[in-house]
Amino acid sequence: MSSTDAAATPDTARRGGEWLLAAAILSALLAALLPVARVVESNAWLVGALLLSVLVLAAGYNARRYHLPAIAVTLIEAAVWAVFMTLVFLRDTAILWIIPTLDTFRAVPQLVETAMEEIVLGAAPLEATLSVAFVVVGAMGLLTIIIDHVVVTARMPLLAAVGIVAVSLIPSIAVPGDVDLIGFVFLAVTILFVIRAETRSREKPLEQEAERSAGVPATAVGIGAIAIVVALVATPLLPQPTLRAGAGLGTGPGIDATLQLGDDLRRPQEVEVLRLRTDSANVPYLRATTLTRFEGGVWEPDRVRTVPLASELALGEVSVDPDIRVTEYTTDVEVLYLESVWAPIPYPAVTVTGLEGDWGAVPYNRTVVAQSGSTQGQSYEVVANQPRPTLEQIRALSAGGEQVRDETTELPTDTPPIIAQLAAEVTAEATNDYDRLTALQRWFRGSEFSYSLDAPVEDGFDGSGAEAVAQFLEQREGYCVHFASAFALMARTLSMPSRVVVGYLPGQPTNDAIGAEPVYSVTSSQLHAWPEVYFGGLGWIAFEPTSGLGVPTSFSPAAALPGQSGEPGESAPAASPSATAPTGVDETDPEQQRGGTAAGAAGTAVDPVPLVAVAVVVVIVLALPFLVRELRRRQLDIAARRGDAAAAWQTVQDAAIDLGISVPASETPRAFAQRLIVEHGVPASEINVVLIAIERVSYSRAGTRSYWIGDAAADAAAAVRVSLLAATPPARRILALLAPRSLVIRPGSVYAAGAPVRAR
C-alpha cells in the first residue's frame, strides 16, 4: 500500500465512523420520540420530526467535513431548523416560503401559547393540531441540535444519553400507563449504540487498535443484556401503580368533560387534587360542568353563555316554591393539583369569591369557568343555598316544567328499546316521579349491578352513548359514566328532564381542621359523574345510582325533621347525594365500590411478593456494576493471553482507577509502575513483566501483539491487581468491587486523578 493510500485510509474510516455516529444519534432520537405518539395522535408530525432530525444531522456531518469550528456547525444546523420550520408551518408569512419575516416571528409565540393551552387543558391522546405539531416537531429539531453538539462536538455521549432518557420519560410522566418493555429495550439498545459509535469514531482505523478494543462491544452487550433481563424479569413483579383520574397533560390532572372517563380512571399515580371544608352537615359533591345535549349517541358538554363572575346576573338567588325550606352553607376550596378551566363548586352556588384571574359564570347550570387561566393553585369560597324539601313536598312535585329546555328530554330515534322497557318495568309500581326515580336508584345500587373499570373495555362499550348504555344494562357491570348515563336516559324515556354532571366526590376526612370544620381531601381517583333530574318549583335534583358509591339521595318526612315528632335517626333531607362515610370510597377500587368488608379485610394482609420483588431488583441493581466490571476484566484477560500487551496494561490501570489511584496522562508507564512499587507495595517482579511487555510493543513496528511473552503478561497483571486489592483498606476494597470507577473513567483522563491510597 502506498503512502497516499495509508494516509487516506484513516480519514475515510473516520468519516465512516462519523456517519455511523449520526445514524446512532438518529435511532436514539427516534426511540425518545415514539412515546410521544401515546399522548399525541399519530399524524404527519412524526414524519416531519424524523425528517427534520435527518436534515439537521446531515448538515452537521457535512459542515464538519470542512473542519468548520463548532459554533459554525451549530449555526448551520440552526439555520436548517429555521428554514424547515418556516417552510412547513409558517410559509404564508415568509419570503419565498423560507425566509422568515417579522410576521413569522410574531406567529411563533401565538402557536406556542395555543399549543400550551391545548396540552394543559386537553385529554390524551391530543389531536395533532397545527400548533401542537409545531411544538413537537420544533422541539425534536432543537433536541437534535443539542444532542449532536453534546455527542459529536463535546464527546460526552453519557450526558446525551441522560437527556434522551429524560425526554422519553416525559410522556409517561404526563400520562402514566403500563411499562412499555419493547420501547425500553429499543431505547437501551440505541443508547448503547450511540456510546459505542462515539467510541468507534475516535479510534484509529488500524487492525491492532481494533483488536485492542475487542472487549468494548462485548462489554456493551453485557450491559444491555443485564439491563434487559432486569426489565423483562423484575418489572412484572413490581407492585402495580395506583389508579387515578384526570386527563390533563399540564401541571396537574384535568377534568374531561366528554364523559370519556374510563381511560382517566384507569390511569395510575393517584394524586390529591384539592381540599375543602364546609359548615354544612353533609359534605357536598363538587360539580365542574354539566352535559345536557344527547346528540349522535353521545353526551355533549353544555355550551351556553357566560357572564362575568362579579356580575349581578352571574349566579343569583335560588328560585323554589315559597313553602320549601332553603339552607345556606359555605364551602372553602383549596386547589392543590388540578389544571382545569372549570372550578369545582357545590350546587347550587349563589356566590363565589377569591378566584384570581378572569372568570365567568354560567347561570343555566350554576358552574364557573375560566375565561383565561385555570384552577391550579386557586383558593376560593362558595356560598350555596340548598333547597331541602320534605318527602311529602317532593312527591307532590312533577319532574319537568316550563323553564326546562327541549334538549333535556330529547332522545335519538334509534335509542335501543331495552332502555325504555327496563325503565317502565322498574318504575311500574311507583305513583309519582320522585318514587320512580328512587326506584331506579335502588335498582342500580342493588345486587344485580356491580362496579367495574375493566368489563366495559373487555366488551367494547367503554362509552356513554345509547348503544353503550344498552350493553351496560345487559351485562350490568360498569363505572360511574355508565350508571349516570343509563339513569339519565331512562329518566328521559319517562318524560323527565335529565342531564349528567361531571365533578368530584366529597373526598375523605383528614386529621386537619380549621375551627370546628374538618378538612376533606379529594383525590384524582374521585373524579365522578352523576345524573340530575329537574323538578318544577324545586330545580335540579342530583341522584346517585352508581353501585356502592356515595349515599343515595333521599328526603325525610316532615314529621322526622328536627323539632318535629318522628322516628329517631332520620337524616335531614338533602337535594344532592349525601356525603357520609361511604363517600370516601376510591372509585378506582372495585372492592371498595361494592361496599363489602372484603376490602377492609384485604387491607390487613401483607403480600410479601412485591417486597421480595423489590428486594431482588435492588440486589440486581447494586450488583450490576460489579458484574459489568468482571465481564470487562475477563475480556481484557482473554485478550492479554492472546498476546495483547495493551490489554494486560489496561488491567493494571483499571485496578488502580477502581482504588482511587491516579493514572494521569502525563506519567510514563515506567514512572507509573515505579509509583505502584514504592507507594502501594506492588511486587516489582510482577509489574516489571507487564511494563516490559507494554514498552516493547509501544516501540515495536509489529503493533500491540507480543506472542513471545505467552500468558506471562496476563498472569502478572492479575497478580498486580490482587496485590493492590490486598494492600487496600477493607472499606475501600469493597467500594472498588461494588462501584468500580473504571467503568466510567478512562486512564489518562482528567477524572483519572484520585486521592492517593497507601498500603496498610
Disulfide bonds with the S-S distance in Angstrom:
none
